[in-house]
Amino acid sequence: KMERILEIADVWFDSGAMPFAQWHYPFENRDKIDKKISFPADFISEGIDQTRGWFYTLLAVSTLLNKGPSFLNVICHNLILDEKGQKMSKSKGNVIKPDYIINKYGIDAFRWYLYNINSEGDTKFFNEKHLLERYRRFLMTIWNCFTFYKTYAPKKIKKPLKISFLDKWILSKLANVSISVAEKLDKYHITDASRDLDSFVDDLSNWYIRRSRRRFQKPESKNELNTASYVLNKVLNDLSKLIAPFTPFFADYLYRNLDKKKESVHLENWPKFKKSYIDIKLEKEMNLVREISAAFLALRASAGIKVRQPLLIAQLKIKDKKLRIKNDLLNLVKDEINVKKIEISDVRKEGQNWKKKNFNEFEIALNLEITSELREEGILRDIIRQIQEMRKEAGLKPYHLATLFFDGDRDFIKKNSKVIKAECLIKNISPKPLPNPLVERSIEIDNRKFSLAIAF
């Protein structure tokens, strides 16, 4: 039976006595305090309004007992205000109910938002749009990476004998983020640690997976698919451990879905990596490759030429003679910016068919001339994208071979039917309308009209 005692000096004194009272010290468990087994605390966390209350009385009580500080670190967070910086109150009608946010986005999305939006001690101006942005950018991006893996990876994966330079790069990034997040969490720099993870997830989704897409969807061999799948499995597995302190429910769900036999990510140790995993030189080279690719894509955009339209020649000059880009890395640029050839040379002067721009570390130029052959290839890429979107809309899996109704330029269809079948997993292209199509579309590309429908 629980009864309220009368001998209360002060409620704050009681809260300050907590480290001792929880062990019934000094009447029991003296070793836990005297031998510092459970004292002092590694860290405590409370709001800014507790500096005069709990933080002070913890120190006061432990000082009275001559035990020194009762905590080694404190995370003092500020208040959550509305998006205009006003205190939430029912009278103002600006209260955001926690259960509404949690039910709509999940508790881990809310956690991640609070960790990531600004530094621990700063006031949070709560904005649902910013929460949604971080939810999509981080949690949904990770889940999309997992879905991609599950869609294309084989059921049985073996450890490969050799991995590609792209695999080495993402594993190096993974090793570095594991080290940096651990170091920052040890110092209780939570926001900085969360932003390192943010950056890594962007690298994983917007570069590694995008540049590895063909290895999963159209691998040259079973070994190529196995290698890419093995590396992505390892990355997602270790990533689930890295995000576990921040998003415990999501991390556990991801971890257990990667391997149904495993019990919980929270029973795992923090990922450890050999020094051989880290390749700083490769990371610097890849950073340069991405900067160059972004520069070329910006040049395309300024010329109003979409990325799906192939171009013939790009020219590149790296100003620092010590910097070299290997052919494998150069091929990434070529694929990313969709050109047939990249010349490493002095760039041509800007002219009618060329667009040029200088940067601190390099110069670039792009031939904007679009021949009839290039234009037709661009149209074909657009049609392939449309069909792939239709497959997705219809809920077809990669192993589903569909039938395509294709009406438009008959010569174009005949000429490109093999490519369309291979790229879009089409077993038959029919000139006659399908009786029960799953999805239908009428499209116009470069003043050419096409009618599309797919069935399974």
Salt bridges, closest charged atoms under 4 A:
GLU3 OE2 - LYS1 NZ 3.87
GLU28 OE2 - HIS24 ND1 2.80
ASP31 OD2 - LYS35 NZ 3.97
ASP34 OD2 - ARG30 NE 3.67
ASP34 OD1 - LYS67 NZ 2.76
ASP108 OD1 - ARG111 NE 3.16
GLU128 OE2 - LYS104 NZ 3.03
GLU133 OE2 - ARG134 NH1 4.00
GLU133 OE2 - ARG137 NH1 3.35
ASP167 OD1 - ARG215 NH2 2.67
ASP196 OD2 - LYS184 NZ 2.68
ASP198 OD2 - ARG137 NH2 2.82
ASP202 OD2 - ARG290 NH2 3.90
ASP203 OD2 - LYS173 NZ 3.43
ASP203 OD1 - ARG290 NH1 2.54
ASP238 OD2 - LYS234 NZ 3.04
ASP238 OD1 - LYS241 NZ 3.71
ASP252 OD2 - ARG256 NE 3.08
GLU283 OE1 - LYS173 NZ 3.95
GLU285 OE2 - LYS281 NZ 2.68
GLU336 OE2 - ARG210 NH2 2.02
GLU336 OE1 - ARG211 NH1 2.43
GLU343 OE2 - LYS341 NZ 3.83
ASP346 OD1 - LYS317 NZ 2.99
GLU376 OE2 - LYS415 NZ 2.97
GLU377 OE1 - LYS340 NZ 2.81
GLU377 OE2 - ARG381 NH2 3.91
ASP382 OD2 - LYS306 NZ 2.55
ASP382 OD1 - ARG308 NE 2.60
ASP382 OD1 - ARG385 NE 3.66
GLU389 OE2 - ARG385 NH1 2.87
GLU389 OE1 - ARG441 NH1 3.02
GLU393 OE1 - ARG441 NH2 3.36
ASP407 OD1 - ARG410 NH2 3.42
ASP409 OD2 - ARG448 NH1 3.49
GLU423 OE1 - ARG214 NH2 3.26
ASP446 OD2 - ARG375 NH1 3.77
